[in-house]
Amino acid sequence: MNAALQQTAAVSGTAAHRPVLSAAQVAEYQAAGFLTVRAMLEPALLQRLNAAIARICAEAADLTAKTAHVDLDAFHTLEKPRIRRISSPTELDEVFMEAAFDSVLGDIAADLIGGPVKFYHSKVNFKLPEGGAEIGWHQDWAVFPHTNSNIVALSVPLNASRTGNGCLQTIPGSHRQGPRSHWDQDRYTLNCNASMTDADMAHVVDNELDPGDIVAHHGLTVHGSSANLSSVVRTTYIIQYVAADAFAYTAPVINSCHRNRMVRGKPARHARVEQGVIELPPDFSAGYAGIFTLQDQRPIEILSVLSAEGLPLAR
Ligand SMILES: O=C(O)CCC(=O)C(=O)O
């Protein structure tokens, strides 16, 4: 990380919370476990986010292996770069900090969390054209369990996000049904596909968004996204916020020097602990392969069904 950003992280203060959501919107989030909010972000900020992403991708184009910040898919070549994720972009460009901490996104997170909010991590996911990875059904909280489940992810589309290019899909009310297993016996799959019922599948919501819109989902909301079979990339900046009184039980999946920095309000003096027996992910302290890689280890039949479509099975 460059020195200027490190300094910003150390000295910058916490913005005051200015509520933006109505009581009806907060109630909708609490009932469904997710909420779409339209036309929230300024075009100028979106343009600067896109410019920063273009710069980071241009600098990464000659990579031949993944780095701490840039993940490549299996079909990446120097001639045709295929970058599928930028991890911790807040460490790479100030504009990601501005969006996560100083924009309306921090206010939305505080509205939904209902009190002081910390930053946990962030990433830019690219659902690459012609085969960009499907992401299996999962709950974020199960991947990084905290002392309570009051955590929210904000997905910020940087281009049109549609069913055809693999928009975020959510299962309404699933956050009220508790954590699901993300293991298949001794293998960590990072998905809860095996728990999905006909009722779940009958209620899948495709969250189609335009730049400026956002969708927020609760840490226990079951969500995923289909492969991108179109010719248009889907680019999303995803910020994970947590309640100030929620503390992680496990090593982070995405490291960030901004983790636990306050976004709105004051740090907690007490941890709030939800009762229960918590299934733990593997120990990620020695490194996290990434959602795409972990989910890759799926049964071969699933991959061959996709390959029958004649598409590259990039993961
Ligand atoms: O990018 C997506 O479609 C979903 C991402 C997601 O759920 C994750 O990275 O945890």
Ligand as a Chemical Component Dictionary entry (heavy atoms), coordinates in Angstrom:
data_LIG
# 
_chem_comp.id                   LIG 
_chem_comp.type                 NON-POLYMER 
_chem_comp.pdbx_formal_charge   0 
_chem_comp.three_letter_code    LIG 
# 
loop_
_chem_comp_atom.comp_id 
_chem_comp_atom.atom_id 
_chem_comp_atom.alt_atom_id 
_chem_comp_atom.type_symbol 
_chem_comp_atom.charge 
_chem_comp_atom.model_Cartn_x 
_chem_comp_atom.model_Cartn_y 
_chem_comp_atom.model_Cartn_z 
_chem_comp_atom.pdbx_ordinal 
LIG O1 O1 O 0 -20.131 -11.030 -6.948 1  
LIG C1 C1 C 0 -21.113 -11.742 -6.689 2  
LIG O2 O2 O 0 -21.950 -12.053 -7.510 3  
LIG C2 C2 C 0 -21.339 -12.257 -5.299 4  
LIG C3 C3 C 0 -20.128 -12.067 -4.494 5  
LIG C4 C4 C 0 -20.184 -12.717 -3.189 6  
LIG O3 O3 O 0 -21.212 -13.139 -2.731 7  
LIG C5 C5 C 0 -18.954 -12.827 -2.454 8  
LIG O4 O4 O 0 -17.876 -12.506 -3.007 9  
LIG O5 O5 O 0 -19.060 -13.220 -1.269 10 
# 
loop_
_chem_comp_bond.comp_id 
_chem_comp_bond.atom_id_1 
_chem_comp_bond.atom_id_2 
_chem_comp_bond.value_order 
_chem_comp_bond.pdbx_ordinal 
LIG O1 C1 DOUB 1 
LIG C1 O2 SING 2 
LIG C1 C2 SING 3 
LIG C2 C3 SING 4 
LIG C3 C4 SING 5 
LIG C4 O3 DOUB 6 
LIG C4 C5 SING 7 
LIG C5 O4 DOUB 8 
LIG C5 O5 SING 9 
# 
